[in-house]
Amino acid sequence: MPFVANEKITSLQNPRLKQLVRLRDRRPRDEAGVFLIEGYRELRRALDKGLRPTELYFAPEWFLGENEPALIAQAEAAGAQVFELTKDAFAKVAYRERPDGLLAVAPQWHRTLGDLDQLGAGPVTPFLLVVEAIEKPGNLGTLLRGADAAGVQAVIVCDPVTDLFNPNVVRASTGVLFSVPVVVAESAAVRAWLRAKKIRAVATTPAAAGLHTDADLRGPLALVMGSEQYGLSQFWLKESDAQVRIPMAGQADSLNVAMAAIITLFEAVRQRGLK
């Protein structure tokens, strides 16, 4: 289905371009209740999951293939206003070093722990990832991507330092943000919810006595990962049902949080026999 651009923007001083640049920062995003989605793969996954962008900006000179027009038409059919940009205009608003000519504005959403209450009610055993005070957007996006690969049913972000709708979270998750349920909540509320649901909280810390491969990671499980700089807080170390560590044979005493999460998640996958 063909699409019709509402307007072609050539001026770098256009108010719409200035607003797109402002939306890179958290406060303007939160005030407007929207966020940015850049890239073909990310937009494809967003649309496939029913997200309805309000605006779509495209620059044919940046296109990498021949599938972009069909995706633009799908976004327009979903209700997006469509704007064509010149190559220079798109370069101003793109946050990627190598843009591919697609940038959308979409409404934010907010899930609560109550939205996860159905977990455990069916035949599937709860398998969750809980992350605390993650600082770097790229790490949070990679954690989402790893959780999706491991078949995690939801990710719970406790006491966040970076926000879920940072453009680099969207980019690092490769659009998985739109398919994995994500809840943002305070640690105390999450711990109480896990107890009520009889889901074991297994904390990861270099100080643990037991290895992740020796722990029982079957049954209802929430794997808990801490921040990049400080690891898990005393709250989670005290309140967890068990603690595990990844063996370190070299001089480094810890791994990147996303790498450590993926290693531990897939040990749980192995034990649980997930296909």
C-alpha positions as CSV (number, residue, x, y, z in Angstrom):
1,M,0.0,0.0,0.0
2,P,1.5,3.4,-0.9
3,F,2.0,6.1,1.7
4,V,1.6,9.9,1.5
5,A,4.0,12.2,3.3
6,N,2.2,15.0,5.1
7,E,5.1,17.3,4.5
8,K,8.7,17.3,3.2
9,I,11.1,19.0,5.7
10,T,14.2,20.6,4.3
11,S,15.1,23.3,6.8
12,L,17.3,22.4,9.7
13,Q,15.5,25.0,11.8
14,N,12.1,23.3,11.4
15,P,10.3,23.2,14.8
16,R,9.6,19.5,14.4
17,L,13.3,18.7,14.0
18,K,14.1,20.8,17.1
19,Q,11.5,18.8,19.1
20,L,13.0,15.5,17.9
21,V,16.4,16.6,19.1
22,R,14.9,17.6,22.5
23,L,13.3,14.1,22.8
24,R,16.7,12.6,23.2
25,D,16.6,13.9,26.8
26,R,14.5,12.3,29.5
27,R,12.6,15.3,30.8
28,P,11.1,16.4,27.5
29,R,10.2,12.7,26.7
30,D,8.5,12.3,30.0
31,E,6.7,15.6,29.8
32,A,5.4,14.7,26.3
33,G,4.8,11.0,27.3
34,V,6.5,9.8,24.1
35,F,9.9,8.3,23.0
36,L,11.9,7.8,19.9
37,I,12.3,4.6,17.8
38,E,15.1,4.7,15.2
39,G,15.9,1.9,12.8
40,Y,14.1,-0.5,10.5
41,R,14.4,-3.5,12.8
42,E,13.2,-1.7,15.9
43,L,10.3,-0.1,14.1
44,R,9.3,-3.4,12.5
45,R,9.2,-5.1,15.9
46,A,7.2,-2.2,17.4
47,L,4.6,-2.3,14.7
48,D,4.4,-6.1,14.8
49,K,3.6,-5.9,18.6
50,G,0.8,-3.4,18.0
51,L,2.6,-0.2,19.0
52,R,1.0,2.8,17.2
53,P,3.5,5.5,16.5
54,T,2.2,9.1,16.2
55,E,4.8,10.4,13.8
56,L,7.2,8.8,11.4
57,Y,10.1,10.6,9.7
58,F,12.0,9.1,6.8
59,A,14.8,10.0,4.4
60,P,15.1,7.8,1.3
61,E,18.8,8.8,0.8
62,W,19.6,6.8,4.0
63,F,17.6,3.7,3.1
64,L,19.6,0.5,3.3
65,G,17.2,-1.8,1.3
66,E,13.9,-1.9,-0.5
67,N,11.5,-2.8,2.4
68,E,11.2,0.7,3.9
69,P,8.2,1.9,1.9
70,A,6.0,-1.0,3.0
71,L,7.0,-0.3,6.6
72,I,6.2,3.4,6.3
73,A,2.8,2.5,4.8
74,Q,2.2,0.2,7.8
75,A,3.0,2.9,10.2
76,E,0.8,5.4,8.4
77,A,-2.1,2.8,8.5
78,A,-1.5,2.5,12.2
79,G,-2.2,6.3,12.5
80,A,1.2,7.9,12.2
81,Q,1.7,11.2,10.5
82,V,4.5,10.8,7.9
83,F,7.2,13.3,7.1
84,E,9.9,13.1,4.5
85,L,13.3,14.6,5.4
86,T,16.3,15.5,3.3
87,K,19.5,13.6,4.1
88,D,20.9,16.5,6.1
89,A,17.7,17.1,8.0
90,F,17.6,13.4,9.0
91,A,21.3,13.5,10.0
92,K,20.4,16.2,12.5
93,V,17.7,14.2,14.3
94,A,19.3,10.7,14.1
95,Y,21.1,9.5,17.2
96,R,22.8,6.6,15.4
97,E,26.2,7.0,13.8
98,R,25.0,5.1,10.7
99,P,21.3,6.0,10.3
100,D,19.0,4.0,8.0
101,G,16.5,6.7,7.4
102,L,13.6,5.8,9.7
103,L,12.7,7.5,13.0
104,A,9.4,7.3,14.8
105,V,7.7,9.0,17.8
106,A,5.5,6.7,19.9
107,P,3.6,6.9,23.2
108,Q,5.2,5.6,26.3
109,W,3.5,2.9,28.4
110,H,3.7,1.9,32.0
111,R,3.2,-1.6,33.4
112,T,2.8,-2.5,37.1
113,L,3.4,-5.6,39.1
114,G,-0.3,-6.3,38.9
115,D,0.1,-6.8,35.1
116,L,2.3,-9.8,35.9
117,D,-0.2,-11.4,38.3
118,Q,-1.1,-14.1,35.7
119,L,2.4,-15.6,36.0
120,G,2.2,-19.0,37.6
121,A,-1.5,-19.3,37.0
122,G,-0.9,-21.4,33.9
123,P,1.3,-24.4,33.0
124,V,4.4,-22.3,32.5
125,T,6.7,-22.0,35.5
126,P,7.6,-18.3,36.3
127,F,11.1,-17.3,35.1
128,L,12.0,-13.6,35.6
129,L,14.9,-11.3,35.5
130,V,15.1,-8.6,38.2
131,V,17.7,-5.8,37.7
132,E,18.5,-3.1,40.3
133,A,19.8,0.4,39.6
134,I,21.2,-0.2,36.1
135,E,23.0,2.9,35.1
136,K,23.9,2.5,31.4
137,P,21.1,2.5,28.8
138,G,23.2,0.2,26.6
139,N,23.4,-2.4,29.4
140,L,19.7,-2.2,30.1
141,G,18.9,-2.8,26.4
142,T,21.3,-5.7,26.3
143,L,19.8,-7.2,29.4
144,L,16.4,-7.1,27.7
145,R,17.8,-8.7,24.6
146,G,19.4,-11.5,26.7
147,A,16.2,-12.0,28.7
148,D,14.3,-12.4,25.5
149,A,16.8,-14.9,24.1
150,A,16.6,-17.0,27.3
151,G,12.8,-17.1,27.3
152,V,12.3,-14.9,30.3
153,Q,8.6,-14.0,30.8
154,A,9.2,-10.5,32.2
155,V,11.9,-8.2,33.3
156,I,11.5,-6.1,36.5
157,V,13.6,-3.0,36.7
158,C,14.0,-1.9,40.4
159,D,15.0,1.7,41.4
160,P,16.2,2.6,37.9
161,V,19.0,5.1,37.3
162,T,18.4,5.2,33.5
163,D,14.9,5.3,32.0
164,L,13.3,2.6,30.0
165,F,12.7,4.9,27.0
166,N,16.2,6.1,26.5
167,P,17.0,5.9,22.8
168,N,20.0,3.7,23.5
169,V,17.8,1.2,25.5
170,V,15.7,0.9,22.4
171,R,18.7,0.5,20.2
172,A,20.6,-2.0,22.4
173,S,17.5,-4.1,22.8
174,T,17.1,-4.3,19.0
175,G,13.4,-3.7,19.6
176,V,13.0,-6.5,22.1
177,L,11.7,-3.8,24.4
178,F,8.4,-4.1,22.6
179,S,8.1,-7.9,23.1
180,V,9.3,-8.6,26.6
181,P,7.0,-7.3,29.4
182,V,8.9,-4.8,31.5
183,V,7.8,-3.4,34.9
184,V,9.5,-0.6,36.8
185,A,9.0,-0.7,40.6
186,E,10.7,-0.2,43.9
187,S,12.8,-3.0,45.4
188,A,10.7,-3.5,48.5
189,A,7.5,-3.8,46.5
190,V,9.1,-6.3,44.1
191,R,10.4,-8.4,46.9
192,A,7.0,-8.5,48.6
193,W,5.3,-9.4,45.3
194,L,7.8,-12.3,44.6
195,R,7.1,-13.7,48.1
196,A,3.4,-13.5,47.5
197,K,3.8,-15.4,44.3
198,K,6.2,-17.9,45.9
199,I,8.9,-17.1,43.4
200,R,12.5,-17.6,44.6
201,A,14.8,-14.7,44.4
202,V,18.4,-15.8,43.5
203,A,20.9,-13.0,43.9
204,T,24.2,-12.8,41.9
205,T,27.2,-11.5,43.8
206,P,31.0,-12.2,43.6
207,A,30.9,-12.7,47.3
208,A,28.6,-15.7,47.2
209,A,30.0,-19.1,48.3
210,G,28.2,-21.2,45.8
211,L,28.6,-21.3,42.0
212,H,25.7,-20.6,39.6
213,T,26.1,-24.0,38.2
214,D,25.7,-25.7,41.6
215,A,22.5,-23.8,42.5
216,D,19.1,-25.2,41.8
217,L,17.7,-22.7,39.2
218,R,14.5,-24.8,38.4
219,G,11.0,-23.9,39.7
220,P,9.6,-20.4,40.0
221,L,12.7,-18.2,39.7
222,A,13.7,-14.5,39.7
223,L,17.3,-14.0,38.9
224,V,18.5,-10.7,40.5
225,M,21.3,-8.6,39.1
226,G,22.8,-5.5,40.6
227,S,24.2,-2.2,39.2
228,E,27.4,-1.9,37.2
229,Q,29.4,-0.1,39.8
230,Y,28.2,-1.4,43.2
231,G,26.5,-4.7,42.4
232,L,23.4,-5.6,44.4
233,S,22.3,-3.5,47.4
234,Q,22.3,-4.8,51.0
235,F,18.6,-5.0,50.7
236,W,18.6,-7.7,48.0
237,L,21.6,-9.5,49.4
238,K,19.8,-9.8,52.7
239,E,16.3,-10.5,51.3
240,S,17.3,-13.1,48.6
241,D,16.6,-16.8,49.0
242,A,20.0,-17.8,47.7
243,Q,23.2,-16.2,46.4
244,V,25.4,-17.4,43.5
245,R,28.6,-16.4,41.7
246,I,30.2,-17.0,38.4
247,P,33.7,-18.5,38.8
248,M,36.5,-16.1,37.7
249,A,39.8,-17.6,36.7
250,G,41.7,-14.5,35.7
251,Q,42.5,-11.2,37.3
252,A,39.1,-9.6,36.7
253,D,36.8,-10.0,39.8
254,S,33.6,-9.4,37.9
255,L,31.9,-9.3,34.5
256,N,29.8,-6.7,32.7
257,V,26.3,-6.9,34.2
258,A,24.7,-7.9,30.9
259,M,27.3,-10.6,30.3
260,A,26.9,-12.0,33.8
261,A,23.1,-12.0,33.5
262,I,23.2,-13.9,30.2
263,I,25.6,-16.5,31.6
264,T,23.4,-17.1,34.6
265,L,20.2,-17.0,32.6
266,F,21.3,-19.7,30.3
267,E,22.5,-21.9,33.1
268,A,18.9,-21.7,34.3
269,V,17.7,-22.5,30.8
270,R,19.9,-25.6,30.7
271,Q,18.7,-26.8,34.1
272,R,15.0,-26.1,33.2
273,G,15.3,-27.9,29.9
274,L,13.7,-25.1,28.0
275,K,13.6,-25.6,24.3
